[in-house]
Amino acid sequence: MSRTEFVIATAIILFVAFCLGWFANWLVHRFSRVAQGDVAELDRMSQELHEAEETRDQAITYLQQREAELTNQLSQTEAELRAAMDGLRDARHEAEEMRAYIEKNQAG
């Protein structure tokens, strides 16, 4: 193979490679093209997702506040219950003392 034939063969191979690359690039862009309607749909969906995330965050914040309020209210109710039970215990003890005193005075 002479030098001229080698250069021509190399030029043909490079041209064919260029054509195949160009055709592959055209195919990729042809099949991966996104329609304008699809872009608008994606924008709308992303906006709705953002709004849903904000709503979720607000709901979580509200639930955390409500849980803190209910926990505080439960603590207060338990404290009131303990105080009422202590008062009832004291009243029962006092009533027993009064019964014992009355019985002692009636017997004696």
N, CA, C and O atoms as CSV, one atom per row, in Angstrom:
chain,resi,resn,atom,element,x,y,z
A,1,MET,N,N,0.853,-1.163,0.000
A,1,MET,CA,C,0.000,0.000,0.000
A,1,MET,C,C,0.908,1.238,0.000
A,1,MET,O,O,1.788,1.393,0.847
A,2,SER,N,N,0.664,2.087,-0.958
A,2,SER,CA,C,1.490,3.282,-1.061
A,2,SER,C,C,0.984,4.345,-0.094
A,2,SER,O,O,-0.064,4.217,0.540
A,3,ARG,N,N,1.758,5.361,-0.020
A,3,ARG,CA,C,1.436,6.437,0.905
A,3,ARG,C,C,0.121,7.101,0.524
A,3,ARG,O,O,-0.668,7.406,1.419
A,4,THR,N,N,-0.146,7.330,-0.697
A,4,THR,CA,C,-1.367,7.971,-1.177
A,4,THR,C,C,-2.584,7.105,-0.851
A,4,THR,O,O,-3.607,7.601,-0.382
A,5,GLU,N,N,-2.453,5.795,-1.109
A,5,GLU,CA,C,-3.563,4.900,-0.796
A,5,GLU,C,C,-3.847,4.884,0.713
A,5,GLU,O,O,-5.004,4.829,1.130
A,6,PHE,N,N,-2.806,4.933,1.511
A,6,PHE,CA,C,-2.955,4.945,2.967
A,6,PHE,C,C,-3.685,6.204,3.432
A,6,PHE,O,O,-4.562,6.137,4.293
A,7,VAL,N,N,-3.319,7.354,2.858
A,7,VAL,CA,C,-3.952,8.620,3.226
A,7,VAL,C,C,-5.423,8.596,2.818
A,7,VAL,O,O,-6.283,9.036,3.582
A,8,ILE,N,N,-5.723,8.084,1.613
A,8,ILE,CA,C,-7.112,8.027,1.151
A,8,ILE,C,C,-7.924,7.083,2.036
A,8,ILE,O,O,-9.044,7.416,2.423
A,9,ALA,N,N,-7.377,5.912,2.360
A,9,ALA,CA,C,-8.089,4.946,3.208
A,9,ALA,C,C,-8.347,5.551,4.591
A,9,ALA,O,O,-9.431,5.383,5.150
A,10,THR,N,N,-7.364,6.247,5.136
A,10,THR,CA,C,-7.522,6.881,6.448
A,10,THR,C,C,-8.581,7.973,6.386
A,10,THR,O,O,-9.383,8.119,7.308
A,11,ALA,N,N,-8.583,8.751,5.284
A,11,ALA,CA,C,-9.570,9.820,5.127
A,11,ALA,C,C,-10.975,9.239,5.023
A,11,ALA,O,O,-11.921,9.789,5.588
A,12,ILE,N,N,-11.111,8.141,4.311
A,12,ILE,CA,C,-12.426,7.506,4.175
A,12,ILE,C,C,-12.889,6.972,5.529
A,12,ILE,O,O,-14.048,7.158,5.902
A,13,ILE,N,N,-12.009,6.319,6.258
A,13,ILE,CA,C,-12.357,5.779,7.575
A,13,ILE,C,C,-12.756,6.904,8.528
A,13,ILE,O,O,-13.736,6.769,9.261
A,14,LEU,N,N,-12.021,7.996,8.529
A,14,LEU,CA,C,-12.347,9.124,9.395
A,14,LEU,C,C,-13.674,9.757,8.982
A,14,LEU,O,O,-14.460,10.150,9.845
A,15,PHE,N,N,-13.938,9.863,7.673
A,15,PHE,CA,C,-15.195,10.432,7.203
A,15,PHE,C,C,-16.374,9.547,7.617
A,15,PHE,O,O,-17.404,10.045,8.072
A,16,VAL,N,N,-16.213,8.237,7.455
A,16,VAL,CA,C,-17.275,7.304,7.868
A,16,VAL,C,C,-17.496,7.402,9.376
A,16,VAL,O,O,-18.640,7.402,9.832
A,17,ALA,N,N,-16.406,7.485,10.162
A,17,ALA,CA,C,-16.540,7.628,11.620
A,17,ALA,C,C,-17.257,8.923,11.968
A,17,ALA,O,O,-18.103,8.943,12.861
A,18,PHE,N,N,-16.920,10.018,11.259
A,18,PHE,CA,C,-17.593,11.293,11.485
A,18,PHE,C,C,-19.082,11.177,11.179
A,18,PHE,O,O,-19.914,11.650,11.954
A,19,CYS,N,N,-19.422,10.553,10.055
A,19,CYS,CA,C,-20.834,10.400,9.674
A,19,CYS,C,C,-21.589,9.555,10.700
A,19,CYS,O,O,-22.714,9.892,11.072
A,20,LEU,N,N,-20.982,8.468,11.157
A,20,LEU,CA,C,-21.629,7.631,12.177
A,20,LEU,C,C,-21.824,8.411,13.482
A,20,LEU,O,O,-22.873,8.296,14.116
A,21,GLY,N,N,-20.846,9.184,13.879
A,21,GLY,CA,C,-20.963,10.001,15.087
A,21,GLY,C,C,-22.049,11.051,14.963
A,21,GLY,O,O,-22.839,11.260,15.884
A,22,TRP,N,N,-22.077,11.705,13.818
A,22,TRP,CA,C,-23.109,12.714,13.589
A,22,TRP,C,C,-24.495,12.090,13.608
A,22,TRP,O,O,-25.418,12.649,14.202
A,23,PHE,N,N,-24.652,10.924,12.957
A,23,PHE,CA,C,-25.940,10.234,12.918
A,23,PHE,C,C,-26.343,9.785,14.329
A,23,PHE,O,O,-27.508,9.910,14.706
A,24,ALA,N,N,-25.398,9.267,15.103
A,24,ALA,CA,C,-25.706,8.853,16.485
A,24,ALA,C,C,-26.120,10.058,17.322
A,24,ALA,O,O,-27.055,9.969,18.117
A,25,ASN,N,N,-25.432,11.179,17.148
A,25,ASN,CA,C,-25.784,12.400,17.870
A,25,ASN,C,C,-27.191,12.858,17.501
A,25,ASN,O,O,-27.968,13.246,18.372
A,26,TRP,N,N,-27.519,12.813,16.206
A,26,TRP,CA,C,-28.851,13.197,15.738
A,26,TRP,C,C,-29.915,12.286,16.346
A,26,TRP,O,O,-30.969,12.759,16.772
A,27,LEU,N,N,-29.642,10.982,16.388
A,27,LEU,CA,C,-30.599,10.035,16.974
A,27,LEU,C,C,-30.824,10.311,18.460
A,27,LEU,O,O,-31.959,10.317,18.938
A,28,VAL,N,N,-29.738,10.538,19.174
A,28,VAL,CA,C,-29.850,10.802,20.620
A,28,VAL,C,C,-30.685,12.047,20.849
A,28,VAL,O,O,-31.588,12.025,21.685
A,29,HIS,N,N,-30.418,13.122,20.145
A,29,HIS,CA,C,-31.173,14.357,20.329
A,29,HIS,C,C,-32.620,14.216,19.858
A,29,HIS,O,O,-33.521,14.838,20.420
A,30,ARG,N,N,-32.837,13.411,18.843
A,30,ARG,CA,C,-34.193,13.195,18.317
A,30,ARG,C,C,-35.061,12.471,19.357
A,30,ARG,O,O,-36.224,12.823,19.550
A,31,PHE,N,N,-34.492,11.461,20.022
A,31,PHE,CA,C,-35.285,10.671,20.962
A,31,PHE,C,C,-35.304,11.252,22.375
A,31,PHE,O,O,-36.189,10.917,23.163
A,32,SER,N,N,-34.367,12.096,22.702
A,32,SER,CA,C,-34.336,12.661,24.058
A,32,SER,C,C,-34.918,14.070,24.114
A,32,SER,O,O,-34.874,14.703,25.170
A,33,ARG,N,N,-35.449,14.569,23.035
A,33,ARG,CA,C,-36.034,15.903,23.000
A,33,ARG,C,C,-37.274,15.925,23.894
A,33,ARG,O,O,-38.085,14.999,23.862
A,34,VAL,N,N,-37.416,16.975,24.684
A,34,VAL,CA,C,-38.553,17.126,25.581
A,34,VAL,C,C,-39.509,18.140,24.970
A,34,VAL,O,O,-39.109,19.232,24.569
A,35,ALA,N,N,-40.769,17.759,24.907
A,35,ALA,CA,C,-41.768,18.662,24.342
A,35,ALA,C,C,-42.023,19.814,25.306
A,35,ALA,O,O,-41.838,19.668,26.514
A,36,GLN,N,N,-42.449,20.960,24.774
A,36,GLN,CA,C,-42.719,22.141,25.603
A,36,GLN,C,C,-43.838,21.862,26.597
A,36,GLN,O,O,-43.800,22.347,27.728
A,37,GLY,N,N,-44.837,21.080,26.182
A,37,GLY,CA,C,-45.930,20.724,27.091
A,37,GLY,C,C,-45.428,19.904,28.272
A,37,GLY,O,O,-45.917,20.053,29.392
A,38,ASP,N,N,-44.444,19.034,28.015
A,38,ASP,CA,C,-43.873,18.241,29.097
A,38,ASP,C,C,-43.129,19.132,30.085
A,38,ASP,O,O,-43.197,18.907,31.293
A,39,VAL,N,N,-42.427,20.130,29.590
A,39,VAL,CA,C,-41.712,21.059,30.465
A,39,VAL,C,C,-42.706,21.820,31.341
A,39,VAL,O,O,-42.479,22.000,32.538
A,40,ALA,N,N,-43.807,22.266,30.735
A,40,ALA,CA,C,-44.827,22.976,31.514
A,40,ALA,C,C,-45.435,22.060,32.561
A,40,ALA,O,O,-45.683,22.484,33.690
A,41,GLU,N,N,-45.674,20.826,32.201
A,41,GLU,CA,C,-46.217,19.843,33.156
A,41,GLU,C,C,-45.240,19.604,34.304
A,41,GLU,O,O,-45.650,19.526,35.462
A,42,LEU,N,N,-43.957,19.489,33.992
A,42,LEU,CA,C,-42.939,19.302,35.036
A,42,LEU,C,C,-42.865,20.520,35.955
A,42,LEU,O,O,-42.717,20.376,37.169
A,43,ASP,N,N,-42.968,21.712,35.382
A,43,ASP,CA,C,-42.965,22.936,36.196
A,43,ASP,C,C,-44.161,22.955,37.145
A,43,ASP,O,O,-44.023,23.281,38.324
A,44,ARG,N,N,-45.340,22.601,36.620
A,44,ARG,CA,C,-46.546,22.581,37.443
A,44,ARG,C,C,-46.416,21.543,38.568
A,44,ARG,O,O,-46.782,21.801,39.714
A,45,MET,N,N,-45.893,20.375,38.216
A,45,MET,CA,C,-45.727,19.324,39.223
A,45,MET,C,C,-44.722,19.737,40.299
A,45,MET,O,O,-44.924,19.447,41.478
A,46,SER,N,N,-43.648,20.407,39.901
A,46,SER,CA,C,-42.656,20.838,40.884
A,46,SER,C,C,-43.244,21.909,41.804
A,46,SER,O,O,-42.938,21.932,42.996
A,47,GLN,N,N,-44.078,22.789,41.265
A,47,GLN,CA,C,-44.738,23.811,42.095
A,47,GLN,C,C,-45.692,23.151,43.085
A,47,GLN,O,O,-45.726,23.524,44.258
A,48,GLU,N,N,-46.466,22.172,42.620
A,48,GLU,CA,C,-47.386,21.473,43.513
A,48,GLU,C,C,-46.626,20.714,44.598
A,48,GLU,O,O,-47.057,20.674,45.750
A,49,LEU,N,N,-45.499,20.115,44.231
A,49,LEU,CA,C,-44.683,19.410,45.212
A,49,LEU,C,C,-44.153,20.381,46.262
A,49,LEU,O,O,-44.155,20.074,47.454
A,50,HIS,N,N,-43.707,21.539,45.825
A,50,HIS,CA,C,-43.203,22.551,46.754
A,50,HIS,C,C,-44.305,22.990,47.723
A,50,HIS,O,O,-44.069,23.112,48.925
A,51,GLU,N,N,-45.510,23.227,47.190
A,51,GLU,CA,C,-46.630,23.624,48.045
A,51,GLU,C,C,-46.996,22.510,49.023
A,51,GLU,O,O,-47.314,22.779,50.182
A,52,ALA,N,N,-46.952,21.266,48.561
A,52,ALA,CA,C,-47.262,20.129,49.441
A,52,ALA,C,C,-46.226,20.012,50.549
A,52,ALA,O,O,-46.576,19.703,51.688
A,53,GLU,N,N,-44.968,20.251,50.238
A,53,GLU,CA,C,-43.924,20.201,51.261
A,53,GLU,C,C,-44.132,21.308,52.297
A,53,GLU,O,O,-43.956,21.077,53.494
A,54,GLU,N,N,-44.502,22.502,51.845
A,54,GLU,CA,C,-44.764,23.598,52.781
A,54,GLU,C,C,-45.946,23.261,53.691
A,54,GLU,O,O,-45.906,23.513,54.895
A,55,THR,N,N,-47.001,22.688,53.099
A,55,THR,CA,C,-48.167,22.297,53.891
A,55,THR,C,C,-47.783,21.232,54.912
A,55,THR,O,O,-48.217,21.283,56.062
A,56,ARG,N,N,-46.968,20.270,54.489
A,56,ARG,CA,C,-46.506,19.229,55.403
A,56,ARG,C,C,-45.703,19.836,56.554
A,56,ARG,O,O,-45.896,19.464,57.712
A,57,ASP,N,N,-44.807,20.765,56.237
A,57,ASP,CA,C,-44.010,21.404,57.285
A,57,ASP,C,C,-44.897,22.163,58.269
A,57,ASP,O,O,-44.659,22.125,59.476
A,58,GLN,N,N,-45.922,22.856,57.755
A,58,GLN,CA,C,-46.844,23.571,58.632
A,58,GLN,C,C,-47.616,22.602,59.511
A,58,GLN,O,O,-47.830,22.867,60.694
A,59,ALA,N,N,-48.037,21.477,58.934
A,59,ALA,CA,C,-48.773,20.474,59.715
A,59,ALA,C,C,-47.895,19.879,60.803
A,59,ALA,O,O,-48.357,19.663,61.923
A,60,ILE,N,N,-46.643,19.613,60.488
A,60,ILE,CA,C,-45.720,19.064,61.486
A,60,ILE,C,C,-45.516,20.064,62.612
A,60,ILE,O,O,-45.511,19.687,63.784
A,61,THR,N,N,-45.348,21.337,62.267
A,61,THR,CA,C,-45.172,22.377,63.288
A,61,THR,C,C,-46.405,22.473,64.175
A,61,THR,O,O,-46.292,22.563,65.397
A,62,TYR,N,N,-47.587,22.454,63.554
A,62,TYR,CA,C,-48.833,22.520,64.330
A,62,TYR,C,C,-48.947,21.320,65.266
A,62,TYR,O,O,-49.303,21.471,66.434
A,63,LEU,N,N,-48.647,20.136,64.752
A,63,LEU,CA,C,-48.756,18.932,65.586
A,63,LEU,C,C,-47.754,18.963,66.745
A,63,LEU,O,O,-48.069,18.520,67.849
A,64,GLN,N,N,-46.574,19.474,66.500
A,64,GLN,CA,C,-45.596,19.574,67.583
A,64,GLN,C,C,-46.066,20.553,68.653
A,64,GLN,O,O,-45.918,20.289,69.846
A,65,GLN,N,N,-46.632,21.683,68.230
A,65,GLN,CA,C,-47.155,22.654,69.201
A,65,GLN,C,C,-48.315,22.052,69.983
A,65,GLN,O,O,-48.401,22.201,71.202
A,66,ARG,N,N,-49.201,21.375,69.272
A,66,ARG,CA,C,-50.371,20.772,69.928
A,66,ARG,C,C,-49.935,19.689,70.907
A,66,ARG,O,O,-50.495,19.568,71.996
A,67,GLU,N,N,-48.939,18.906,70.519
A,67,GLU,CA,C,-48.431,17.867,71.416
A,67,GLU,C,C,-47.835,18.488,72.676
A,67,GLU,O,O,-48.036,17.974,73.776
A,68,ALA,N,N,-47.105,19.585,72.520
A,68,ALA,CA,C,-46.525,20.263,73.684
A,68,ALA,C,C,-47.628,20.799,74.593
A,68,ALA,O,O,-47.534,20.695,75.816
A,69,GLU,N,N,-48.686,21.380,73.988
A,69,GLU,CA,C,-49.808,21.880,74.789
A,69,GLU,C,C,-50.484,20.746,75.550
A,69,GLU,O,O,-50.777,20.878,76.738
A,70,LEU,N,N,-50.729,19.642,74.869
A,70,LEU,CA,C,-51.405,18.513,75.516
A,70,LEU,C,C,-50.538,17.881,76.603
A,70,LEU,O,O,-51.045,17.457,77.641
A,71,THR,N,N,-49.243,17.821,76.360
A,71,THR,CA,C,-48.337,17.290,77.380
A,71,THR,C,C,-48.356,18.185,78.609
A,71,THR,O,O,-48.387,17.692,79.737
A,72,ASN,N,N,-48.339,19.495,78.400
A,72,ASN,CA,C,-48.397,20.441,79.509
A,72,ASN,C,C,-49.719,20.293,80.259
A,72,ASN,O,O,-49.744,20.277,81.490
A,73,GLN,N,N,-50.817,20.186,79.510
A,73,GLN,CA,C,-52.134,20.037,80.129
A,73,GLN,C,C,-52.211,18.729,80.918
A,73,GLN,O,O,-52.789,18.697,82.005
A,74,LEU,N,N,-51.641,17.665,80.387
A,74,LEU,CA,C,-51.626,16.384,81.093
A,74,LEU,C,C,-50.822,16.484,82.376
A,74,LEU,O,O,-51.228,15.943,83.404
A,75,SER,N,N,-49.696,17.162,82.331
A,75,SER,CA,C,-48.881,17.338,83.537
A,75,SER,C,C,-49.650,18.115,84.602
A,75,SER,O,O,-49.617,17.766,85.782
A,76,GLN,N,N,-50.340,19.167,84.177
A,76,GLN,CA,C,-51.127,19.955,85.125
A,76,GLN,C,C,-52.257,19.123,85.718
A,76,GLN,O,O,-52.523,19.199,86.918
A,77,THR,N,N,-52.926,18.327,84.879
A,77,THR,CA,C,-54.024,17.491,85.363
A,77,THR,C,C,-53.518,16.448,86.341
A,77,THR,O,O,-54.163,16.182,87.356
A,78,GLU,N,N,-52.366,15.852,86.046
A,78,GLU,CA,C,-51.783,14.868,86.966
A,78,GLU,C,C,-51.421,15.526,88.295
A,78,GLU,O,O,-51.621,14.934,89.356
A,79,ALA,N,N,-50.892,16.747,88.242
A,79,ALA,CA,C,-50.559,17.455,89.480
A,79,ALA,C,C,-51.820,17.748,90.290
A,79,ALA,O,O,-51.834,17.598,91.512
A,80,GLU,N,N,-52.886,18.170,89.590
A,80,GLU,CA,C,-54.148,18.418,90.290
A,80,GLU,C,C,-54.706,17.137,90.886
A,80,GLU,O,O,-55.243,17.152,91.994
A,81,LEU,N,N,-54.586,16.025,90.163
A,81,LEU,CA,C,-55.052,14.741,90.674
A,81,LEU,C,C,-54.269,14.338,91.924
A,81,LEU,O,O,-54.857,13.886,92.906
A,82,ARG,N,N,-52.957,14.499,91.891
A,82,ARG,CA,C,-52.149,14.182,93.082
A,82,ARG,C,C,-52.573,15.043,94.264
A,82,ARG,O,O,-52.686,14.558,95.390
A,83,ALA,N,N,-52.808,16.339,93.996
A,83,ALA,CA,C,-53.221,17.237,95.074
A,83,ALA,C,C,-54.592,16.818,95.611
A,83,ALA,O,O,-54.811,16.830,96.822
A,84,ALA,N,N,-55.506,16.452,94.723
A,84,ALA,CA,C,-56.837,16.017,95.167
A,84,ALA,C,C,-56.735,14.719,95.964
A,84,ALA,O,O,-57.409,14.562,96.982
A,85,MET,N,N,-55.908,13.801,95.516
A,85,MET,CA,C,-55.745,12.533,96.240
A,85,MET,C,C,-55.117,12.776,97.616
A,85,MET,O,O,-55.513,12.146,98.596
A,86,ASP,N,N,-54.155,13.674,97.693
A,86,ASP,CA,C,-53.556,14.014,98.992
A,86,ASP,C,C,-54.609,14.632,99.912
A,86,ASP,O,O,-54.684,14.301,101.096
A,87,GLY,N,N,-55.430,15.543,99.347
A,87,GLY,CA,C,-56.492,16.163,100.149
A,87,GLY,C,C,-57.499,15.131,100.612
A,87,GLY,O,O,-57.945,15.189,101.759
A,88,LEU,N,N,-57.874,14.187,99.761
A,88,LEU,CA,C,-58.808,13.126,100.136
A,88,LEU,C,C,-58.206,12.240,101.216
A,88,LEU,O,O,-58.895,11.863,102.163
A,89,ARG,N,N,-56.941,11.907,101.085
A,89,ARG,CA,C,-56.275,11.094,102.109
A,89,ARG,C,C,-56.278,11.827,103.453
A,89,ARG,O,O,-56.562,11.235,104.494
A,90,ASP,N,N,-55.961,13.112,103.413
A,90,ASP,CA,C,-55.975,13.889,104.654
A,90,ASP,C,C,-57.381,13.961,105.246
A,90,ASP,O,O,-57.554,13.858,106.461
A,91,ALA,N,N,-58.395,14.139,104.375
A,91,ALA,CA,C,-59.776,14.214,104.861
A,91,ALA,C,C,-60.205,12.881,105.472
A,91,ALA,O,O,-60.875,12.877,106.505
A,92,ARG,N,N,-59.846,11.773,104.877
A,92,ARG,CA,C,-60.175,10.461,105.436
A,92,ARG,C,C,-59.495,10.261,106.778
A,92,ARG,O,O,-60.104,9.769,107.728
A,93,HIS,N,N,-58.239,10.641,106.846
A,93,HIS,CA,C,-57.504,10.506,108.100
A,93,HIS,C,C,-58.158,11.364,109.190
A,93,HIS,O,O,-58.309,10.929,110.331
A,94,GLU,N,N,-58.539,12.579,108.820
A,94,GLU,CA,C,-59.192,13.478,109.767
A,94,GLU,C,C,-60.549,12.913,110.193
A,94,GLU,O,O,-60.927,13.003,111.361
A,95,ALA,N,N,-61.279,12.331,109.234
A,95,ALA,CA,C,-62.582,11.738,109.564
A,95,ALA,C,C,-62.404,10.557,110.512
A,95,ALA,O,O,-63.196,10.387,111.439
A,96,GLU,N,N,-61.391,9.751,110.295
A,96,GLU,CA,C,-61.116,8.626,111.204
A,96,GLU,C,C,-60.774,9.134,112.608
A,96,GLU,O,O,-61.208,8.571,113.613
A,97,GLU,N,N,-59.995,10.196,112.648
A,97,GLU,CA,C,-59.659,10.772,113.963
A,97,GLU,C,C,-60.908,11.288,114.668
A,97,GLU,O,O,-61.072,11.118,115.876
A,98,MET,N,N,-61.795,11.929,113.882
A,98,MET,CA,C,-63.037,12.448,114.468
A,98,MET,C,C,-63.925,11.304,114.950
A,98,MET,O,O,-64.504,11.401,116.032
A,99,ARG,N,N,-64.048,10.232,114.182
A,99,ARG,CA,C,-64.835,9.070,114.607
A,99,ARG,C,C,-64.278,8.493,115.892
A,99,ARG,O,O,-65.016,8.192,116.829
A,100,ALA,N,N,-62.973,8.344,115.919
A,100,ALA,CA,C,-62.339,7.795,117.123
A,100,ALA,C,C,-62.585,8.710,118.310
A,100,ALA,O,O,-62.844,8.231,119.414
A,101,TYR,N,N,-62.510,10.010,118.104
A,101,TYR,CA,C,-62.745,10.955,119.200
A,101,TYR,C,C,-64.190,10.891,119.681
A,101,TYR,O,O,-64.447,10.909,120.884
A,102,ILE,N,N,-65.151,10.814,118.726
A,102,ILE,CA,C,-66.577,10.736,119.086
A,102,ILE,C,C,-66.869,9.461,119.829
A,102,ILE,O,O,-67.544,9.470,120.858
A,103,GLU,N,N,-66.356,8.350,119.303
A,103,GLU,CA,C,-66.573,7.056,119.960
A,103,GLU,C,C,-65.970,7.048,121.376
A,103,GLU,O,O,-66.539,6.467,122.301
A,104,LYS,N,N,-64.855,7.679,121.520
A,104,LYS,CA,C,-64.175,7.748,122.832
A,104,LYS,C,C,-65.012,8.564,123.792
A,104,LYS,O,O,-65.175,8.185,124.952
A,105,ASN,N,N,-65.555,9.702,123.314
A,105,ASN,CA,C,-66.374,10.558,124.182
A,105,ASN,C,C,-67.718,9.908,124.523
A,105,ASN,O,O,-68.212,10.075,125.638
A,106,GLN,N,N,-68.314,9.173,123.584
A,106,GLN,CA,C,-69.581,8.508,123.851
A,106,GLN,C,C,-69.406,7.330,124.803
A,106,GLN,O,O,-70.293,7.054,125.612
A,107,ALA,N,N,-68.301,6.649,124.720
A,107,ALA,CA,C,-68.047,5.501,125.586
A,107,ALA,C,C,-67.677,5.951,127.003
A,107,ALA,O,O,-67.962,5.254,127.978
A,108,GLY,N,N,-67.069,7.068,127.102
A,108,GLY,CA,C,-66.554,7.453,128.405
A,108,GLY,C,C,-67.351,8.384,129.148
A,108,GLY,O,O,-66.984,8.760,130.261
